[in-house]
Amino acid sequence: MFAGFYDEIHEEFREVVREFVAREVTPHYQAWDNAHMIDRSMWLAAAENGLLGLAVDEEHGGMGLGDYRFRMILDEELARADALGVALALHLHDDWVLPAVLKFGSTAQHQAWLPRFMDGSFVSSVAFTEPGAGSDLRAVRTKAVKNDDGGWTLDGQKTFIGNGISGDGALVLARTDGSDVRRRGAESSFSLFLVEKQDNPGYQPGRQLEKMGLKASDTAELFFAGVQIPAANLIGEEGGGLAYAKAILPQGRLGIATSAASITAEVLRQTLGYVAERQTFGQPVNEYQNTRFELAQLQTGLEATQRYVAAAVEQFNAGELDLVTASKVKLWASEQAKGSVDSCLQLHGGYGYILDYPVAQAYLAVRLLTIFGGTSEILKETIAAELR
Ligand SMILES: Cc1cc2nc3c(=O)[nH]c(=O)nc-3n(C[C@H](O)[C@H](O)[C@H](O)COP(=O)(O)OP(=O)(O)OC[C@H]3O[C@@H](n4cnc5c(N)ncnc54)[C@H](O)[C@@H]3O)c2cc1C
């Protein structure tokens, strides 16, 4: 980010993160990418360094680093190390699942769960999407039926679930009002549950999905067949699930926007180096007016994005980031990243198309950012609704 955005305390935190990434991520990243799975050792080491569950308060053993700039440093350092799959896996845990528990969990749930979010023993997934319900969550068919003892029985199927195979459980959106699952539910038809995989034989990860990029982070189908959920694992009120899911969207979308800005900055930095080194027609590629103009445009776009993201981070830190603003910043930053990384790839010529080059990996990674967490089209609908 630009000078002055971070304070000294953030830069001290960056040192910890940089060392962690160099020691615990970089040496293993290629192996994880090949295996399509991040080893648990990464989560445990992140926990040891205090890098999981940053926003958990001191009362529950955390550091209370709710200032989003700390999360951004993780993104920046993982982008710097070309370890984008790890960045995605951490986002799901810290920016999607944890906020739901922090915001809507009871005191008892905080005591039971927050330490596990920090110690690497509960790697979490967000399980909203289904084969027939992505943009339209009111089409969710997975259903939970209340048992006589107040617990729930869960049946259904999810898809595209990050940490789905490697993780220990999921924040599941399910229909709880008994309505006909072939029809879209009402706003109050859904509830959120924290569902554990352990000792729950009906909780079965399905196929590992072969993604085009971000391969180190596993993405899978999940199947629930008669999964037993204790009453204590309902988040908030029965019927409040969709409202809670919407309430965590601003943070999720902010995280995608900050990732987009981090990746763009890193790819541009690498591209500047590449075009200075690469010679054609007896001169470096950065001598061409086209290259210089292209770089000038990219840098200007990046700075505009960074300022926009910074303003949203400030709003988030003040507890004032609303859904429409978060949607705008995600729309802008993710579309910018897609275009910018594409231009940087072009400046690498044929090498940009080779997967050994980080720019090719980044190109595949940023393609997700305009889809996941709300497609650009859905974001535009959200933004446009306010313009009527
Ligand atoms: C790699 C990856 C990881 C993911 N990780 C997770 C995860 O961990 N947990 C999770 O729950 N989900 C996850 N997702 C799911 C992701 O959030 C959804 O794919 C996304 O919300 C879009 O839903 P869909 O795929 O069903 O597309 P659809 O909703 O079927 O959309 C198809 C197309 O139609 C457009 N469209 C749909 N509705 C409208 C409309 N009203 N107006 C205009 N255009 C419209 C969309 O923009 C899109 O272009 C992941 C997806 C991917 C690819």
The ligand as an ORCA input file, in Angstrom:
! r2SCAN-3c Opt
* xyz 0 1
  C     -12.791    -21.595     -6.646
  C     -14.078    -21.273     -5.956
  C     -14.109    -21.256     -4.584
  C     -15.300    -20.999     -3.935
  N     -15.340    -21.099     -2.578
  C     -16.542    -21.074     -1.958
  C     -16.628    -21.394     -0.564
  O     -15.612    -21.641      0.098
  N     -17.854    -21.419      0.000
  C     -18.998    -21.139     -0.687
  O     -20.082    -21.172     -0.106
  N     -18.947    -20.838     -2.015
  C     -17.744    -20.799     -2.658
  N     -17.684    -20.526     -3.996
  C     -18.918    -20.274     -4.733
  C     -19.049    -18.869     -5.300
  O     -19.288    -17.922     -4.304
  C     -20.152    -18.960     -6.365
  O     -19.601    -19.685     -7.455
  C     -20.652    -17.608     -6.816
  O     -21.373    -16.996     -5.788
  C     -21.529    -17.703     -8.068
  O     -22.516    -18.687     -7.936
  P     -22.715    -19.785     -9.097
  O     -21.387    -20.390     -9.367
  O     -23.817    -20.679     -8.687
  O     -23.107    -18.959    -10.358
  P     -24.602    -18.576    -10.803
  O     -25.309    -17.956     -9.670
  O     -25.222    -19.763    -11.453
  O     -24.319    -17.479    -11.917
  C     -24.028    -17.783    -13.282
  C     -23.919    -16.466    -14.038
  O     -25.183    -15.786    -13.991
  C     -24.997    -14.504    -13.458
  N     -26.165    -14.147    -12.669
  C     -26.770    -14.886    -11.689
  N     -27.796    -14.207    -11.186
  C     -27.848    -13.024    -11.825
  C     -28.676    -11.867    -11.723
  N     -29.659    -11.782    -10.816
  N     -28.439    -10.828    -12.571
  C     -27.440    -10.879    -13.475
  N     -26.608    -11.942    -13.601
  C     -26.819    -12.996    -12.790
  C     -23.770    -14.592    -12.597
  O     -23.181    -13.312    -12.384
  C     -22.895    -15.502    -13.430
  O     -22.266    -14.761    -14.429
  C     -16.475    -20.712     -4.689
  C     -16.420    -20.694     -6.070
  C     -15.262    -20.988     -6.708
  C     -15.238    -21.014     -8.197
*
